[in-house]
Amino acid sequence: MGFYRDSIYPQLVSHLGDPPPIEKLRRRLLPDARGDVLEIGAGPGVNFGHYDPTRVTRLWALEPNAGMIRLAERRRRDTRLNVEFIGLAGERIPLADACVDTVVSTFTLCTVSGILDAIRGIARVLKPEGKLIFLEISRSADPRVQRWQRWWEPLHRAAFAGLRLTRDLPALLEQGGLRVDQVECGYLARFPKSWAHCCWGSEAALGLGRRPVDLRDCMRHAPASPCAADWISSSVVPRPRLEQPTRSASSVSRAETRRERSSR
Ligand SMILES: C[S@@+](CC[C@H](N)C(=O)[O-])C[C@H]1O[C@@H](n2cnc3c(N)ncnc32)[C@H](O)[C@@H]1O
């Protein structure tokens, strides 16, 4: 299992984890990262090339898998980013409170085992005006796809080191204390729909008037197979604001973080 996890799994993620629609979303979301950035589960470093090095002061790349770090180290050499690798898990982020401007998670919150600990850690380290950028596999709203997601999940967990298909990520982000105003969802890859349902969000998805990503040219890559016929049905899912003062997906206040800690 050690050999699979350290050598084969990193290659699988490196080769399968960035099909054209996903690459396009990375290209749209990641240039918004700025200041001191924490990337959780940086994997083989596929996001590195999408950051704007003039805006990112430093990048903490948290990644518990040494094989992934080896691949990411190669990608880092092609950038001008100031990257510091941290070989630890996202459930215990070894950074001070409120010291990060942007947290990035792409296909990691759907993988970590302690999802709520990881989200609470993200809320803790974000500065008051900070934001979370996320792109994750998530439970589909379609009950038929959900059934297939439940069916495939054990295989994905085994093959991709714990990857879940059935997490309701927006709900979990709120449960972990972040406020998610708006999330976009879609079937994003040349795989069966039950493998490819993703949700994503950032400041750009929080009603700031940014044009939603235009995925039409990704349709060139859509396969003819019936399972993925409407894979590109991207939709916007507004979520109601909670009445309680909460942290937004893009900001966490120190006072609220303190309140949360004292109530735990
Ligand atoms: C599907 S890969 C995604 C990699 C990369 N973020 C991307 O977008 O391609 C999931 C990553 O999460 C990492 N991971 C798994 N468990 C983790 C944990 N508890 N904390 C942080 N990262 C974790 C894995 O090692 C892997 O690099």
The ligand as an SDF file (V2000), in Angstrom:
LIG
                    3D

 27 29  0  0  0  0  0  0  0  0999 V2000
   -7.1450   14.2480   -5.6030 C   0  0  0  0  0  0  0  0  0  0  0  0
   -5.6420   14.8870   -4.9880 S   0  0  0  0  0  0  0  0  0  0  0  0
   -5.7200   16.5840   -5.4920 C   0  0  0  0  0  0  0  0  0  0  0  0
   -4.3740   17.1740   -5.6890 C   0  0  0  0  0  0  0  0  0  0  0  0
   -4.3650   18.6390   -6.1750 C   0  0  0  0  0  0  0  0  0  0  0  0
   -4.9020   19.5400   -5.1790 N   0  0  0  0  0  0  0  0  0  0  0  0
   -5.1060   18.7980   -7.4730 C   0  0  0  0  0  0  0  0  0  0  0  0
   -5.9560   19.6790   -7.5840 O   0  0  0  0  0  0  0  0  0  0  0  0
   -4.8120   18.0400   -8.3950 O   0  0  0  0  0  0  0  0  0  0  0  0
   -5.9330   14.9930   -3.2610 C   0  0  0  0  0  0  0  0  0  0  0  0
   -4.7260   15.4760   -2.5180 C   0  0  0  0  0  0  0  0  0  0  0  0
   -5.0610   15.6230   -1.1420 O   0  0  0  0  0  0  0  0  0  0  0  0
   -3.9880   15.0960   -0.3800 C   0  0  0  0  0  0  0  0  0  0  0  0
   -4.5120   14.7010    0.9310 N   0  0  0  0  0  0  0  0  0  0  0  0
   -5.0780   13.5390    1.3080 C   0  0  0  0  0  0  0  0  0  0  0  0
   -5.4030   13.5710    2.6010 N   0  0  0  0  0  0  0  0  0  0  0  0
   -5.0370   14.7910    3.0430 C   0  0  0  0  0  0  0  0  0  0  0  0
   -5.1100   15.4280    4.3010 C   0  0  0  0  0  0  0  0  0  0  0  0
   -5.6450   14.8140    5.3550 N   0  0  0  0  0  0  0  0  0  0  0  0
   -4.6300   16.6820    4.4020 N   0  0  0  0  0  0  0  0  0  0  0  0
   -4.0970   17.3230    3.3300 C   0  0  0  0  0  0  0  0  0  0  0  0
   -4.0100   16.7560    2.1200 N   0  0  0  0  0  0  0  0  0  0  0  0
   -4.4740   15.5160    1.9710 C   0  0  0  0  0  0  0  0  0  0  0  0
   -3.4980   13.9170   -1.1810 C   0  0  0  0  0  0  0  0  0  0  0  0
   -2.1980   13.5300   -0.8010 O   0  0  0  0  0  0  0  0  0  0  0  0
   -3.5630   14.5080   -2.5710 C   0  0  0  0  0  0  0  0  0  0  0  0
   -2.3940   15.2000   -2.8880 O   0  0  0  0  0  0  0  0  0  0  0  0
  1  2  1  0
  2  3  1  0
  2 10  1  0
  3  4  1  0
  4  5  1  0
  5  6  1  0
  5  7  1  0
  7  8  2  0
  7  9  1  0
 10 11  1  0
 11 12  1  0
 11 26  1  0
 12 13  1  0
 13 14  1  0
 13 24  1  0
 14 15  1  0
 14 23  1  0
 15 16  2  0
 16 17  1  0
 17 18  1  0
 17 23  2  0
 18 19  1  0
 18 20  2  0
 20 21  1  0
 21 22  2  0
 22 23  1  0
 24 25  1  0
 24 26  1  0
 26 27  1  0
M  CHG  2   2   1   9  -1
M  END
$$$$
